[in-house]
Amino acid sequence: MFKRYTEVPEEVPEITNLIARRYISILVQAGNETITEDTISNMTIWFQIEKEWVASSETDRDHIEMLRYTGEAWVSIPVELIGENETHFFYRAESPSLSYYAIAAQDIVAPKITIIAPPPNETIEETKPVINATISDMGLGVDPSTITMKIDGETVEPTFNPETGLISYIPEEDLSKGKHVISISVRDKAGNLATINWSFNVQVAAPPPALPSWMWMAMVIVACVAIAAAIVAIKRRPKVIIKK
């Protein structure tokens, strides 16, 4: 009897180092008697895997595994790819006896890092810019403890939101004028490493140029002349006498 489980069976632990597709158990009956693993050996098991699932699970057809639960741990058993059609890959596995089984895949693809800001090769005036990117992994998932960010070779401590995959950092001190290099690295839970490097330029806005001393003197002279002219104009204003 073949049984497929939609969730991890209570009798076995969850597989965490591989991408589990499904858990199954196999029992063999002879009449009304169930044959146990103590009375059968050298089983051949045929199974199939959807190509769509393989493509979406960051693996390939050569990294599909079948595991057998020994009562203490999950152990891989020999698997051979024997064919395929438009929608499925077909495999044959050899098992020493009956048990619980799991069809799983190795995660062979590193996480994806997407730059958000500052854009690569961009010139900005902000000296404390928000530096952020997103990290995603369709396999076993990102291992947050492996995330590192460096600015010009110096390690900093960014924040990471595991729900959105957003990694973010704002420099504590002003960045100097010129080119700055950002480096981010991360591993997924299978150990696959992803790194990305990019740079941007800081162009500090220049202060307005200082006026030369002669210009200040000219401005003072012009102001004095204007004041003197106003005083003269007031003195020359005709007086109006109203006789009663």
Protein Blocks (a to p, Z undefined) as FASTA:
>chain_A
ZZddfbdcfkbccdfkbccfbdcdddddehjaccdfklgghiaddddddfklmmmnopaf
klcccdddehlaccddddddfbdcfkbccdddddfbdcddddddddfbdcddddfbdceh
iacfbfbdcdddddddfknopafklpccdeehiacdddddfknopacdddfbdcdedddd
dddddddfkopacddddddddddddddddddfklmmmmmmmmmmmmmmmmmmmmmpccdd
ddZZ
